Amino acid sequence: MYLVVASGRSYEVRVDGSSVSACQRTFRVEVVDPRRWNRDRNHRQADGVQAVAASMPGKVVRVLVSPGDLVEAGQGLIVVEAMKMQNELKAVRAGRVATMTATPGATVSAGEILATIE
């Protein structure tokens, strides 16, 4: 059980496996760890242009692809160092790299779009 405060009001929230109850309502939820890449789940969600964004502030260490390159699902695109750990950003689906704004040595903010795949 959790006590959540929102807009100055407190709410009792109960978490039970794949459901969350609050204010006499129950919601089904799916807990997803964004650090765990899953080919089936991520491939299913990829329609249209995929924007590859930095998940946290850091420094671009390496750029592994260039605009125009063909990439496969799960292929590494960019390596970003954050808190002395290197994180590889991967393609969710196969496609062509449309844009690449990341450059080695550049500092990036969380949520900043570093590349797009179409």
CYANA upper distance limits for C-alpha pairs under 8 A (distance plus 0.5 A):
  1 MET  CA     12 GLU  CA      7.50
  1 MET  CA     13 VAL  CA      6.17
  1 MET  CA     14 ARG  CA      4.91
  1 MET  CA     15 VAL  CA      6.71
  2 TYR  CA     12 GLU  CA      6.44
  2 TYR  CA     13 VAL  CA      5.56
  2 TYR  CA     14 ARG  CA      6.77
  2 TYR  CA     15 VAL  CA      8.44
  3 LEU  CA     10 SER  CA      7.04
  3 LEU  CA     11 TYR  CA      6.17
  3 LEU  CA     12 GLU  CA      5.34
  3 LEU  CA     13 VAL  CA      6.61
  4 VAL  CA     10 SER  CA      6.00
  4 VAL  CA     11 TYR  CA      5.62
  4 VAL  CA     12 GLU  CA      6.92
  4 VAL  CA     13 VAL  CA      7.39
  5 VAL  CA      9 ARG  CA      5.93
  5 VAL  CA     10 SER  CA      4.75
  5 VAL  CA     11 TYR  CA      6.74
  6 ALA  CA     10 SER  CA      6.89
  6 ALA  CA     11 TYR  CA      8.36
 11 TYR  CA     22 ALA  CA      7.43
 11 TYR  CA     23 CYS  CA      7.61
 12 GLU  CA     22 ALA  CA      6.63
 12 GLU  CA     23 CYS  CA      7.91
 13 VAL  CA     20 VAL  CA      7.39
 13 VAL  CA     21 SER  CA      6.15
 13 VAL  CA     22 ALA  CA      5.27
 13 VAL  CA     23 CYS  CA      8.34
 14 ARG  CA     20 VAL  CA      6.14
 14 ARG  CA     21 SER  CA      5.58
 14 ARG  CA     22 ALA  CA      7.15
 15 VAL  CA     19 SER  CA      6.57
 15 VAL  CA     20 VAL  CA      5.09
 15 VAL  CA     21 SER  CA      7.05
 16 ASP  CA     20 VAL  CA      6.76
 18 SER  CA     28 ARG  CA      6.22
 18 SER  CA     29 VAL  CA      5.71
 18 SER  CA     30 GLU  CA      6.71
 18 SER  CA     31 VAL  CA      8.16
 19 SER  CA     26 THR  CA      7.05
 19 SER  CA     27 PHE  CA      5.93
 19 SER  CA     28 ARG  CA      4.86
 19 SER  CA     29 VAL  CA      6.03
 20 VAL  CA     26 THR  CA      6.08
 20 VAL  CA     27 PHE  CA      5.67
 20 VAL  CA     28 ARG  CA      6.92
 20 VAL  CA     29 VAL  CA      7.47
 21 SER  CA     25 ARG  CA      5.99
 21 SER  CA     26 THR  CA      4.70
 21 SER  CA     27 PHE  CA      6.74
 22 ALA  CA     26 THR  CA      7.00
 37 TRP  CA     42 ASN  CA      7.75
 37 TRP  CA     74 GLY  CA      8.37
 38 ASN  CA     42 ASN  CA      6.33
 39 ARG  CA     43 HIS  CA      6.13
 39 ARG  CA     73 ALA  CA      7.67
 39 ARG  CA     74 GLY  CA      7.36
 39 ARG  CA     92 VAL  CA      7.92
 40 ASP  CA     44 ARG  CA      6.62
 41 ARG  CA     45 GLN  CA      7.17
 42 ASN  CA     46 ALA  CA      7.05
 42 ASN  CA     92 VAL  CA      6.13
 42 ASN  CA     93 ARG  CA      8.09
 43 HIS  CA     73 ALA  CA      7.79
 43 HIS  CA     92 VAL  CA      6.21
 43 HIS  CA     93 ARG  CA      5.95
 46 ALA  CA     50 GLN  CA      7.16
 46 ALA  CA     92 VAL  CA      7.04
 46 ALA  CA     93 ARG  CA      6.89
 48 GLY  CA    118 GLU  CA      6.94
 49 VAL  CA    116 THR  CA      7.07
 49 VAL  CA    117 ILE  CA      6.15
 49 VAL  CA    118 GLU  CA      5.10
 50 GLN  CA     92 VAL  CA      8.06
 50 GLN  CA    116 THR  CA      5.97
 50 GLN  CA    117 ILE  CA      5.53
 50 GLN  CA    118 GLU  CA      6.87
 51 ALA  CA    113 ILE  CA      6.80
 51 ALA  CA    114 LEU  CA      8.13
 51 ALA  CA    115 ALA  CA      6.55
 51 ALA  CA    116 THR  CA      5.00
 51 ALA  CA    117 ILE  CA      7.08
 52 VAL  CA     89 LEU  CA      7.90
 52 VAL  CA     90 LYS  CA      8.45
 52 VAL  CA     91 ALA  CA      8.07
 52 VAL  CA    113 ILE  CA      6.21
 52 VAL  CA    114 LEU  CA      6.23
 52 VAL  CA    115 ALA  CA      5.61
 52 VAL  CA    116 THR  CA      6.30
 52 VAL  CA    117 ILE  CA      8.29
 53 ALA  CA    110 ALA  CA      8.03
 53 ALA  CA    111 GLY  CA      5.72
 53 ALA  CA    112 GLU  CA      5.71
 53 ALA  CA    113 ILE  CA      4.71
 53 ALA  CA    114 LEU  CA      5.96
 53 ALA  CA    115 ALA  CA      7.67
 54 ALA  CA     80 VAL  CA      8.24
 54 ALA  CA     89 LEU  CA      8.23
 54 ALA  CA    108 VAL  CA      7.54
 54 ALA  CA    109 SER  CA      7.27
 54 ALA  CA    110 ALA  CA      5.71
 54 ALA  CA    111 GLY  CA      5.64
 54 ALA  CA    112 GLU  CA      5.99
 54 ALA  CA    113 ILE  CA      7.11
 54 ALA  CA    114 LEU  CA      7.32
 55 SER  CA    110 ALA  CA      5.73
 55 SER  CA    111 GLY  CA      6.36
 56 MET  CA     82 ALA  CA      7.64
 56 MET  CA    109 SER  CA      6.89
 56 MET  CA    110 ALA  CA      4.54
 56 MET  CA    111 GLY  CA      7.46
 57 PRO  CA     82 ALA  CA      7.02
 57 PRO  CA    107 THR  CA      8.01
 57 PRO  CA    108 VAL  CA      5.99
 57 PRO  CA    109 SER  CA      4.77
 57 PRO  CA    110 ALA  CA      5.15
 58 GLY  CA     80 VAL  CA      6.63
 58 GLY  CA     81 GLU  CA      5.91
 58 GLY  CA     82 ALA  CA      5.00
 58 GLY  CA     83 MET  CA      8.06
 58 GLY  CA    107 THR  CA      6.26
 58 GLY  CA    108 VAL  CA      5.95
 58 GLY  CA    109 SER  CA      7.20
 58 GLY  CA    110 ALA  CA      8.43
 59 LYS  CA     80 VAL  CA      5.95
 59 LYS  CA     81 GLU  CA      5.69
 59 LYS  CA     82 ALA  CA      7.16
 59 LYS  CA    104 PRO  CA      8.36
 59 LYS  CA    105 GLY  CA      6.55
 59 LYS  CA    106 ALA  CA      6.14
 59 LYS  CA    107 THR  CA      4.91
 59 LYS  CA    108 VAL  CA      6.44
 60 VAL  CA     78 ILE  CA      7.80
 60 VAL  CA     79 VAL  CA      6.52
 60 VAL  CA     80 VAL  CA      4.92
 60 VAL  CA     81 GLU  CA      6.79
 60 VAL  CA    102 ALA  CA      7.41
 60 VAL  CA    103 THR  CA      7.04
 60 VAL  CA    104 PRO  CA      5.54
 60 VAL  CA    105 GLY  CA      5.79
 60 VAL  CA    106 ALA  CA      5.93
 60 VAL  CA    107 THR  CA      6.89
 60 VAL  CA    108 VAL  CA      7.67
 61 VAL  CA     78 ILE  CA      8.30
 61 VAL  CA     79 VAL  CA      5.99
 61 VAL  CA     80 VAL  CA      5.99
 61 VAL  CA     81 GLU  CA      6.78
 61 VAL  CA     86 GLN  CA      8.47
 61 VAL  CA    104 PRO  CA      5.76
 61 VAL  CA    105 GLY  CA      6.46
 62 ARG  CA     78 ILE  CA      6.37
 62 ARG  CA     79 VAL  CA      5.59
 62 ARG  CA     80 VAL  CA      7.73
 62 ARG  CA    103 THR  CA      8.15
 62 ARG  CA    104 PRO  CA      5.88
 63 VAL  CA     77 LEU  CA      6.83
 63 VAL  CA     78 ILE  CA      5.12
 63 VAL  CA     79 VAL  CA      6.93
 63 VAL  CA    102 ALA  CA      7.49
 63 VAL  CA    103 THR  CA      7.19
 63 VAL  CA    104 PRO  CA      6.92
 64 LEU  CA     76 GLY  CA      7.26
 64 LEU  CA     77 LEU  CA      5.53
 64 LEU  CA     78 ILE  CA      6.11
 64 LEU  CA     79 VAL  CA      8.20
 65 VAL  CA     69 ASP  CA      6.91
 65 VAL  CA     77 LEU  CA      6.20
 65 VAL  CA     78 ILE  CA      8.08
 65 VAL  CA     97 VAL  CA      8.23
 66 SER  CA     97 VAL  CA      7.33
 66 SER  CA    100 MET  CA      7.16
 67 PRO  CA     96 ARG  CA      8.19
 67 PRO  CA     97 VAL  CA      5.41
 67 PRO  CA     98 ALA  CA      5.96
 67 PRO  CA     99 THR  CA      5.92
 67 PRO  CA    100 MET  CA      6.42
 68 GLY  CA     96 ARG  CA      6.29
 68 GLY  CA     97 VAL  CA      5.64
 68 GLY  CA     98 ALA  CA      6.57
 69 ASP  CA     96 ARG  CA      6.10
 69 ASP  CA     97 VAL  CA      5.96
 70 LEU  CA     94 ALA  CA      7.92
 70 LEU  CA     95 GLY  CA      6.19
 70 LEU  CA     96 ARG  CA      4.93
 70 LEU  CA     97 VAL  CA      6.91
 71 VAL  CA     75 GLN  CA      6.89
 71 VAL  CA     91 ALA  CA      7.75
 71 VAL  CA     93 ARG  CA      8.47
 71 VAL  CA     94 ALA  CA      5.85
 71 VAL  CA     95 GLY  CA      6.01
 71 VAL  CA     96 ARG  CA      6.58
 71 VAL  CA     97 VAL  CA      7.71
 72 GLU  CA     91 ALA  CA      7.45
 72 GLU  CA     93 ARG  CA      6.77
 72 GLU  CA     94 ALA  CA      4.58
 72 GLU  CA     95 GLY  CA      7.18
 73 ALA  CA     90 LYS  CA      8.19
 73 ALA  CA     91 ALA  CA      5.82
 73 ALA  CA     92 VAL  CA      5.73
 73 ALA  CA     93 ARG  CA      4.50
 73 ALA  CA     94 ALA  CA      5.13
 74 GLY  CA     90 LYS  CA      5.82
 74 GLY  CA     91 ALA  CA      5.62
 74 GLY  CA     92 VAL  CA      6.40
 74 GLY  CA     93 ARG  CA      7.45
 75 GLN  CA     90 LYS  CA      5.82
 75 GLN  CA     91 ALA  CA      5.99
 76 GLY  CA     88 GLU  CA      6.50
 76 GLY  CA     89 LEU  CA      6.33
 76 GLY  CA     90 LYS  CA      4.84
 76 GLY  CA     91 ALA  CA      6.99
 77 LEU  CA     88 GLU  CA      7.56
 77 LEU  CA     89 LEU  CA      6.20
 77 LEU  CA     90 LYS  CA      5.90
 77 LEU  CA     91 ALA  CA      7.14
 78 ILE  CA     88 GLU  CA      6.25
 78 ILE  CA     89 LEU  CA      5.75
 78 ILE  CA     90 LYS  CA      7.79
 78 ILE  CA    102 ALA  CA      8.25
 79 VAL  CA     86 GLN  CA      6.81
 79 VAL  CA     87 ASN  CA      6.02
 79 VAL  CA     88 GLU  CA      4.89
 79 VAL  CA     89 LEU  CA      6.67
 80 VAL  CA     86 GLN  CA      6.12
 80 VAL  CA     87 ASN  CA      5.73
 80 VAL  CA     88 GLU  CA      6.90
 80 VAL  CA     89 LEU  CA      8.05
 81 GLU  CA     85 MET  CA      5.88
 81 GLU  CA     86 GLN  CA      4.76
 81 GLU  CA     87 ASN  CA      6.57
 82 ALA  CA     86 GLN  CA      6.91
 82 ALA  CA     87 ASN  CA      7.95
 91 ALA  CA    117 ILE  CA      8.27
 95 GLY  CA    117 ILE  CA      6.47
 95 GLY  CA    118 GLU  CA      5.98
 96 ARG  CA    117 ILE  CA      5.96
 96 ARG  CA    118 GLU  CA      5.96
 97 VAL  CA    115 ALA  CA      7.85
 97 VAL  CA    116 THR  CA      6.53
 97 VAL  CA    117 ILE  CA      5.00
 97 VAL  CA    118 GLU  CA      7.04
 98 ALA  CA    115 ALA  CA      7.92
 98 ALA  CA    116 THR  CA      5.95
 98 ALA  CA    117 ILE  CA      5.78
 98 ALA  CA    118 GLU  CA      6.66
 99 THR  CA    115 ALA  CA      5.69
 99 THR  CA    116 THR  CA      5.68
 99 THR  CA    117 ILE  CA      7.72
100 MET  CA    114 LEU  CA      6.53
100 MET  CA    115 ALA  CA      4.82
100 MET  CA    116 THR  CA      7.26
101 THR  CA    113 ILE  CA      8.21
101 THR  CA    114 LEU  CA      5.61
101 THR  CA    115 ALA  CA      6.38
102 ALA  CA    106 ALA  CA      7.56
102 ALA  CA    114 LEU  CA      5.53
102 ALA  CA    115 ALA  CA      7.46
108 VAL  CA    112 GLU  CA      7.04
